[in-house]
Amino acid sequence: MTSTTIKHSAADIVFEQLSDQIMSLEILPGQKLSEAEIAAKFGISRQPVREAFALLDSMALLEVQPQRATRVRRFSVSKIEEARFARLALEIEICKTACAHWSGIYRPAFQRCLDAQDKAALRSDAPAFHGLDEDFHSLIADAAQLPFATAQLKQYKTQADRICILSLQSCNEISDLISDHKLIYDCLMRNAPNELETHLRTHLSRLTKTVAEVRAAHPEFFEE
């Protein structure tokens, strides 16, 4: 038996660590990043750091400008709204397809995910819930037999995920999102696509209030 080892380049390693730190808000919006300092931290040359920065810039997580400081991108209300609109259109189709292809074989995975979400809420564990929220929406894509859609959803979610991490400190907000998930799951099991669409619209519309609240509390994290 042979095993395959996936080798990560220095640029991959820098990208993954910085991406995690930016998404978890360990590195805050507007914070400066230095190629030289990060290269020294990892014990590598500046070229792989430059490559990682370029990829993060393409994902709208960094703002890389020649001859100027590189900064973590601040939140853009317009970009978040554009991403929410696109995500809603995509996820409505995914959910309707999942209803049409629904099978009982998906129930255990959904139930485990929802049970874990309840436990995360009891612990007020926002990072754990955030990961489980991603799992829930990925499960819907799996049930729709559209696994490729998970990557597309993640692309749209990136614009808002940092704001969601900030807002999920509220137990009430986590409880509301879990209630939405349970209603969506119930519609999947009952093959009720129109009702599911209504619940999904409610679920994603919560982002508008979240953005407003975070912007009021942390205006320095937003673009003018």
Contacts in CASP RR format, 6 or more apart in sequence:
PFRMAT RR
TARGET T0000
AUTHOR 0000-0000-0000
METHOD contacts of the structure
MODEL  1
MTSTTIKHSAADIVFEQLSDQIMSLEILPGQKLSEAEIAAKFGISRQPVR
EAFALLDSMALLEVQPQRATRVRRFSVSKIEEARFARLALEIEICKTACA
HWSGIYRPAFQRCLDAQDKAALRSDAPAFHGLDEDFHSLIADAAQLPFAT
AQLKQYKTQADRICILSLQSCNEISDLISDHKLIYDCLMRNAPNELETHL
RTHLSRLTKTVAEVRAAHPEFFEE
8 16 0 8 1.000
9 48 0 8 1.000
10 42 0 8 1.000
10 44 0 8 1.000
10 48 0 8 1.000
11 48 0 8 1.000
11 49 0 8 1.000
11 51 0 8 1.000
11 52 0 8 1.000
11 55 0 8 1.000
12 52 0 8 1.000
13 42 0 8 1.000
14 38 0 8 1.000
14 42 0 8 1.000
14 44 0 8 1.000
14 48 0 8 1.000
14 49 0 8 1.000
14 52 0 8 1.000
15 51 0 8 1.000
15 52 0 8 1.000
15 55 0 8 1.000
15 56 0 8 1.000
18 27 0 8 1.000
18 33 0 8 1.000
18 38 0 8 1.000
18 52 0 8 1.000
18 56 0 8 1.000
19 56 0 8 1.000
19 59 0 8 1.000
19 61 0 8 1.000
20 26 0 8 1.000
21 27 0 8 1.000
22 56 0 8 1.000
22 61 0 8 1.000
22 62 0 8 1.000
22 72 0 8 1.000
22 162 0 8 1.000
23 61 0 8 1.000
23 158 0 8 1.000
23 161 0 8 1.000
23 162 0 8 1.000
23 165 0 8 1.000
24 127 0 8 1.000
24 165 0 8 1.000
25 162 0 8 1.000
25 165 0 8 1.000
25 166 0 8 1.000
27 33 0 8 1.000
27 72 0 8 1.000
28 72 0 8 1.000
28 221 0 8 1.000
29 72 0 8 1.000
29 73 0 8 1.000
29 74 0 8 1.000
29 75 0 8 1.000
29 162 0 8 1.000
29 220 0 8 1.000
29 221 0 8 1.000
29 222 0 8 1.000
30 71 0 8 1.000
30 72 0 8 1.000
30 73 0 8 1.000
30 74 0 8 1.000
30 220 0 8 1.000
30 221 0 8 1.000
31 71 0 8 1.000
31 72 0 8 1.000
32 69 0 8 1.000
32 70 0 8 1.000
32 71 0 8 1.000
33 53 0 8 1.000
33 62 0 8 1.000
33 70 0 8 1.000
33 71 0 8 1.000
33 72 0 8 1.000
34 70 0 8 1.000
35 46 0 8 1.000
35 49 0 8 1.000
35 50 0 8 1.000
35 53 0 8 1.000
35 70 0 8 1.000
36 46 0 8 1.000
38 49 0 8 1.000
39 45 0 8 1.000
39 46 0 8 1.000
39 48 0 8 1.000
39 49 0 8 1.000
42 49 0 8 1.000
53 62 0 8 1.000
53 64 0 8 1.000
53 70 0 8 1.000
54 64 0 8 1.000
56 62 0 8 1.000
56 64 0 8 1.000
57 63 0 8 1.000
57 64 0 8 1.000
59 158 0 8 1.000
60 73 0 8 1.000
60 76 0 8 1.000
60 79 0 8 1.000
60 158 0 8 1.000
60 159 0 8 1.000
61 72 0 8 1.000
61 73 0 8 1.000
61 158 0 8 1.000
62 70 0 8 1.000
62 71 0 8 1.000
62 72 0 8 1.000
62 73 0 8 1.000
63 70 0 8 1.000
63 71 0 8 1.000
63 72 0 8 1.000
63 73 0 8 1.000
64 70 0 8 1.000
74 221 0 8 1.000
74 222 0 8 1.000
74 223 0 8 1.000
75 162 0 8 1.000
75 163 0 8 1.000
75 211 0 8 1.000
75 214 0 8 1.000
75 215 0 8 1.000
75 221 0 8 1.000
75 222 0 8 1.000
75 223 0 8 1.000
76 159 0 8 1.000
76 222 0 8 1.000
76 223 0 8 1.000
77 211 0 8 1.000
77 215 0 8 1.000
77 222 0 8 1.000
77 223 0 8 1.000
79 159 0 8 1.000
80 159 0 8 1.000
80 160 0 8 1.000
80 163 0 8 1.000
80 207 0 8 1.000
80 211 0 8 1.000
82 159 0 8 1.000
83 156 0 8 1.000
83 157 0 8 1.000
83 158 0 8 1.000
83 159 0 8 1.000
83 160 0 8 1.000
84 156 0 8 1.000
84 159 0 8 1.000
84 160 0 8 1.000
84 204 0 8 1.000
84 207 0 8 1.000
86 156 0 8 1.000
87 153 0 8 1.000
87 156 0 8 1.000
87 157 0 8 1.000
87 204 0 8 1.000
88 200 0 8 1.000
88 201 0 8 1.000
88 204 0 8 1.000
90 149 0 8 1.000
90 152 0 8 1.000
90 153 0 8 1.000
90 156 0 8 1.000
91 137 0 8 1.000
91 140 0 8 1.000
91 153 0 8 1.000
91 200 0 8 1.000
91 204 0 8 1.000
92 197 0 8 1.000
92 200 0 8 1.000
94 140 0 8 1.000
94 141 0 8 1.000
94 144 0 8 1.000
94 146 0 8 1.000
94 149 0 8 1.000
94 153 0 8 1.000
95 140 0 8 1.000
95 144 0 8 1.000
95 184 0 8 1.000
95 187 0 8 1.000
95 188 0 8 1.000
95 193 0 8 1.000
95 196 0 8 1.000
95 197 0 8 1.000
95 200 0 8 1.000
96 193 0 8 1.000
96 196 0 8 1.000
96 197 0 8 1.000
97 144 0 8 1.000
97 145 0 8 1.000
97 146 0 8 1.000
98 140 0 8 1.000
98 141 0 8 1.000
98 143 0 8 1.000
98 144 0 8 1.000
98 188 0 8 1.000
99 187 0 8 1.000
99 188 0 8 1.000
99 191 0 8 1.000
99 192 0 8 1.000
99 193 0 8 1.000
99 196 0 8 1.000
100 191 0 8 1.000
100 193 0 8 1.000
101 143 0 8 1.000
101 144 0 8 1.000
101 145 0 8 1.000
102 143 0 8 1.000
102 188 0 8 1.000
102 189 0 8 1.000
102 191 0 8 1.000
103 143 0 8 1.000
104 189 0 8 1.000
106 139 0 8 1.000
106 142 0 8 1.000
106 143 0 8 1.000
106 188 0 8 1.000
107 189 0 8 1.000
109 139 0 8 1.000
109 142 0 8 1.000
110 136 0 8 1.000
110 139 0 8 1.000
110 185 0 8 1.000
110 188 0 8 1.000
113 132 0 8 1.000
113 135 0 8 1.000
113 136 0 8 1.000
113 139 0 8 1.000
114 136 0 8 1.000
114 178 0 8 1.000
114 181 0 8 1.000
114 182 0 8 1.000
114 185 0 8 1.000
116 128 0 8 1.000
116 132 0 8 1.000
117 129 0 8 1.000
117 132 0 8 1.000
117 133 0 8 1.000
117 136 0 8 1.000
117 174 0 8 1.000
117 178 0 8 1.000
117 181 0 8 1.000
118 178 0 8 1.000
120 128 0 8 1.000
120 129 0 8 1.000
120 132 0 8 1.000
120 174 0 8 1.000
121 129 0 8 1.000
121 171 0 8 1.000
121 174 0 8 1.000
121 175 0 8 1.000
121 178 0 8 1.000
124 169 0 8 1.000
124 171 0 8 1.000
124 174 0 8 1.000
126 165 0 8 1.000
126 168 0 8 1.000
126 169 0 8 1.000
126 174 0 8 1.000
127 165 0 8 1.000
129 168 0 8 1.000
129 174 0 8 1.000
129 177 0 8 1.000
130 161 0 8 1.000
130 164 0 8 1.000
130 165 0 8 1.000
130 168 0 8 1.000
133 177 0 8 1.000
133 181 0 8 1.000
134 154 0 8 1.000
134 157 0 8 1.000
136 181 0 8 1.000
137 150 0 8 1.000
137 153 0 8 1.000
138 150 0 8 1.000
138 153 0 8 1.000
140 184 0 8 1.000
140 188 0 8 1.000
141 147 0 8 1.000
141 149 0 8 1.000
141 150 0 8 1.000
141 153 0 8 1.000
142 150 0 8 1.000
143 188 0 8 1.000
160 207 0 8 1.000
160 210 0 8 1.000
160 211 0 8 1.000
163 207 0 8 1.000
163 210 0 8 1.000
163 211 0 8 1.000
163 214 0 8 1.000
164 207 0 8 1.000
164 210 0 8 1.000
166 214 0 8 1.000
166 217 0 8 1.000
166 218 0 8 1.000
167 173 0 8 1.000
167 210 0 8 1.000
167 213 0 8 1.000
167 214 0 8 1.000
168 174 0 8 1.000
173 206 0 8 1.000
173 210 0 8 1.000
176 206 0 8 1.000
177 203 0 8 1.000
177 206 0 8 1.000
180 199 0 8 1.000
180 202 0 8 1.000
180 203 0 8 1.000
180 206 0 8 1.000
181 203 0 8 1.000
183 199 0 8 1.000
184 196 0 8 1.000
184 199 0 8 1.000
184 200 0 8 1.000
184 203 0 8 1.000
187 193 0 8 1.000
187 195 0 8 1.000
187 196 0 8 1.000
187 199 0 8 1.000
188 196 0 8 1.000
214 221 0 8 1.000
215 221 0 8 1.000
215 222 0 8 1.000
END
